[in-house]
């Protein structure tokens, strides 16, 4: 079954930017019939956001180990 292709708004790219891979999948499922190229790009944006999140978490985790034990925080 062939669906007529119509362009969707670029605002759909905000869904994977804010929600990562889950947002990419949601955007893909919603716009795949109307604009398949944009739907694939939403998946790619979701994957890129997950990879950036992992890199950011690794870099922040490496900085935590360099903190001194007396950095004036009472727990």
N, C-alpha and C positions, 0 to 999 in steps of 0.2 A: 504494500500500500504506500503510495507516494503522497506526501503532504505538501501543500504549497508552502514555499519558503518565504517568510517575511522577516524583516529585520526587527530585532528586539533592542531595547534600550541598553546603553552601556552601563546603566546603574546596576545591572545584574552582576557586574564584576565586584561590587561591594560585598555581596553575600559571601564569596570565598575569602575575601580579604578579612572580613570580620570573624568568620566562623571556620576558616581553614578548610580541611578536606571534606568535612561534613557539609559545609556551605557549598563547596564545589559540586558535590554529588546532588544536593538539593537543587542548585541552579541548573545542573545538567538535566535532571529529570523533568524540570518544569519547562525549559526552553528547547529541548532536543528536537521536537517536531517542527517548531517554527524557525529556528536558526541553529542548525547542527554545528556550524563552524564556531559560533560563539559559545555553544554548550561545551565543546571540547576545550576551548580556551579557558572556560571557567574551571574545568577539572585541572588544567595545567596550573592555573593561578592558585588553586587549593593546594596542590602538591608543593609548589614553590613556597607557599606560606608555612606549610608544615616543616619543610627543610630549614627555612629561616628561623623558625621557632626552636628547632632542635639545636641549631648552631648557637643561637642566643643563649639557650639554657646551658649548654656546655661551657660557653665562655663565662657566663655568670657563676656557674658552679666552680670553675677553676679559681675565680677571684675570692670566693668564700673561704677557701683554705688558707689564703694569705692574711686573713684578718688576725689581729693579735687578740689573745684571750682577755686582755684588760681594756676593751674599747668602750668602757663605761655604759654597759647595758645591764640593767638589773632584771633578772628573771625570777 
